[in-house]
Amino acid sequence: MSKQRGVHGAGFKAKVALEAVREAQTLGQLSKRFGVYPAQVSSWKQRLLEQAPDLFADGRCKKATGPSESELYEEIGRLKVELEWLKKKHDSLP
């Protein structure tokens, strides 16, 4: 029988990664203590260090995901002109 893979929750991963960041113990000691491979501990540590700045990002600032205000006004103007043209065409039909 083969050994089944362990599934670890986010809390466990965070705990292990924080211990690795503290560097009080080596990766080998941490892997033995928590029962995971040293490469996995290293991977979780790296992921924590890469994503830590996102935890403290200012959530109040708006991200530019859509069109800007000037682009929206430009689109409104274009649609108004098109609507007026269509109204004239419709009125001129027999």
N, C-alpha and C positions, 0 to 999 in steps of 0.2 A: 504494500500500500504506500502511496506517496503522501507526503506531508501536505496538508492543505494550507494555502496562503492565508496569512493573517490580514484582516482588514482593520485598520486603525482609524479612529475618529480624529476629527480636527483638533480636539482638545489634547489628545495624546501627542499628536504630531507637534503641536505648539509647545507643549511641555518639553519634549525631547529637543526641539530646535532651540529653545531658550537655554537649556542646559548646555548645548553645544556652543552657543554664542558666549556664554559665561567662561568657557574654556577652563573650568575647574578640574575637569577630567578629560582624558584623551577620547578620541572617537571610539577606540577599541573598548575602553572602559564603559562608555555610555551605551555602546551597542550590546555589551554583555549585560549591563544593568537593566536595560529596557527590552532586551530580546529581539533586536532588529539588527540588520547588517550595517556595518560602518558606512558603506556607500549610501545607504538610505538616510542615515543620520546626517551625513554631509549634504545630501540633496535637500533635506528639509531645512537645514541651516541656511543654505544658499538661497532657497526660496523665501525664507523669512527675511533675510537681509535685503533681497531685491524688492520685496513688496512692503517693507516697513514704512517707507515714505508715503505710500498711499493711505496708510492708516491715519496720518495726520494732515492729509490734504484738506484745504479749506472747502467744505461742502457748500458754502454760501456763494462761491463764485460760479457764474454760469459758464457752461462749456458750450463752445460754438459747434453745435451739432446740426443746426439747420441753417437756412439762408439768413443773411444779415438783414437788418431793417431796411437799408437802402435797396437791396435786391427785391424785397417784398413790395416796396413802393413802386419800383420800376415795373414789376409784374402787374400791379394794380392799374397803373397807367396804360400798359399795353392791353390789358383786358377791357378797360373802358373804351379805348379807341376801337377795338374789335367789336364790342357790343354796339357802339354807335354806327359803325359801318354796316353791321348786320341789320340794324333797325331800318336804315335807309334803303338797303336792298329789299327788305321785306315790304316796305311801304311802296316801293316802285314796281312790285310785281302786280300783274293784272288780276 
